[in-house]
């Protein structure tokens, strides 16, 4: 099972490094603040995490439905945990409710897309069978 999740675990490690990097080590881009790119980055990171988790779990033998549910729970929980960890004084960062919402939104967007894609494939199979 771990072999099937290697890409998801590597992606989760990348997210961990980025989210727990000390505040002083973070680059600051003035132009990025204008577009609030940070929230889009959070959304994208957690959407990709959910996609990789779901793929790994399906390849590991879980049904699509169970893999999607487990992936959603893990991605949202991981996003929450990282925001809590950012409140540690040693990091010089702060947890942010908006980041948590962006993390959750990314996971939900990917989950919704996979559900829609799965339902579309199911309907195509059913049409072919009739």
C-alpha positions as CSV (number, residue, x, y, z in Angstrom):
1,X,0.0,0.0,0.0
2,X,2.8,2.5,0.8
3,X,4.3,1.9,-2.6
4,X,1.0,3.1,-4.1
5,X,1.0,6.2,-1.9
6,X,4.6,7.2,-2.5
7,X,3.7,10.2,-4.7
8,X,1.0,11.4,-2.3
9,X,3.5,11.0,0.6
10,X,6.2,12.9,-1.2
11,X,3.7,15.7,-2.0
12,X,2.5,15.7,1.6
13,X,6.2,16.1,2.6
14,X,6.6,19.0,0.2
15,X,3.5,20.7,1.7
16,X,4.9,20.0,5.2
17,X,8.2,21.7,4.4
18,X,6.5,24.7,2.8
19,X,3.9,25.2,5.5
20,X,6.4,24.7,8.5
21,X,9.2,26.7,7.0
22,X,10.2,29.4,9.6
23,X,8.6,32.7,8.8
24,X,11.9,34.5,8.3
25,X,12.8,32.0,5.5
26,X,9.7,32.7,3.5
27,X,10.1,34.8,0.4
28,X,7.9,37.9,0.3
29,X,6.6,39.1,-3.1
30,X,4.7,42.3,-3.1
31,X,3.0,41.6,-6.4
32,X,1.7,38.3,-5.1
33,X,-0.2,40.1,-2.3
34,X,-2.1,42.0,-4.8
35,X,-3.6,38.9,-6.3
36,X,-3.7,36.9,-3.0
37,X,-1.8,34.1,-4.7
38,X,-1.2,32.4,-1.4
39,X,-4.7,31.1,-1.1
40,X,-4.6,29.8,-4.7
41,X,-1.4,28.0,-3.9
42,X,-3.0,26.4,-0.8
43,X,-6.0,25.4,-2.9
44,X,-3.8,23.8,-5.6
45,X,-1.5,22.0,-3.1
46,X,-4.4,20.3,-1.4
47,X,-6.3,19.5,-4.6
48,X,-3.2,17.7,-5.9
49,X,-2.8,16.0,-2.6
50,X,-6.3,14.6,-2.7
51,X,-5.8,13.5,-6.4
52,X,-2.6,11.6,-5.5
53,X,-4.1,10.1,-2.4
54,X,-7.2,8.9,-4.2
55,X,-5.1,7.4,-7.0
56,X,-2.8,5.6,-4.6
57,X,-5.7,4.2,-2.6
58,X,-7.6,3.0,-5.6
59,X,-4.4,1.4,-6.9
60,X,-4.0,-0.2,-3.5
61,X,-7.3,-1.9,-3.8
62,X,-9.9,0.4,-2.3
63,X,-13.1,1.1,-4.1
64,X,-13.4,4.5,-5.7
65,X,-16.0,5.6,-3.2
66,X,-14.0,4.5,-0.2
67,X,-10.8,6.0,-1.7
68,X,-12.4,9.3,-2.3
69,X,-13.9,9.5,1.2
70,X,-10.6,8.5,2.8
71,X,-8.7,11.0,0.7
72,X,-11.0,13.8,1.6
73,X,-10.8,13.1,5.3
74,X,-7.0,12.8,5.2
75,X,-6.4,15.9,3.1
76,X,-8.7,18.1,5.2
77,X,-7.3,16.8,8.5
78,X,-3.7,17.2,7.2
79,X,-4.5,20.8,6.3
80,X,-6.0,21.5,9.7
81,X,-3.0,19.9,11.5
82,X,-0.5,22.0,9.5
83,X,-2.4,25.2,10.4
84,X,-2.3,24.2,14.1
85,X,1.4,23.4,13.8
86,X,2.1,26.8,12.4
87,X,1.0,28.3,15.7
88,X,4.2,27.0,17.3
89,X,6.2,30.0,18.5
90,X,9.5,28.5,17.3
91,X,8.4,28.8,13.7
92,X,7.6,32.5,13.8
93,X,4.4,31.9,11.9
94,X,0.8,31.9,12.7
95,X,-2.1,29.6,11.8
96,X,-4.6,31.2,9.4
97,X,-8.3,30.3,9.2
98,X,-8.3,31.5,5.6
99,X,-5.4,29.1,4.7
100,X,-7.4,26.3,6.4
101,X,-10.4,27.2,4.2
102,X,-8.3,27.3,1.1
103,X,-6.8,23.9,2.0
104,X,-10.2,22.5,2.5
105,X,-11.6,24.1,-0.7
106,X,-8.8,22.5,-2.7
107,X,-9.5,19.1,-1.3
108,X,-13.3,19.5,-1.9
109,X,-12.8,20.8,-5.5
110,X,-10.6,17.8,-6.4
111,X,-13.0,15.4,-4.6
112,X,-16.0,16.9,-6.5
113,X,-14.2,16.7,-9.8
114,X,-13.3,13.0,-9.2
115,X,-16.9,12.2,-8.2
116,X,-18.2,13.9,-11.3
117,X,-15.6,12.2,-13.5
118,X,-16.5,8.8,-11.9
119,X,-20.2,9.4,-12.4
120,X,-19.7,10.4,-16.0
121,X,-17.7,7.2,-16.6
122,X,-20.4,5.1,-14.9
123,X,-23.1,6.6,-17.1
124,X,-21.0,5.9,-20.2
125,X,-20.5,2.2,-19.2
126,X,-24.2,1.9,-18.5
127,X,-25.1,3.4,-21.9
128,X,-22.7,1.0,-23.6
129,X,-24.2,-2.0,-21.8
130,X,-27.7,-1.2,-23.1
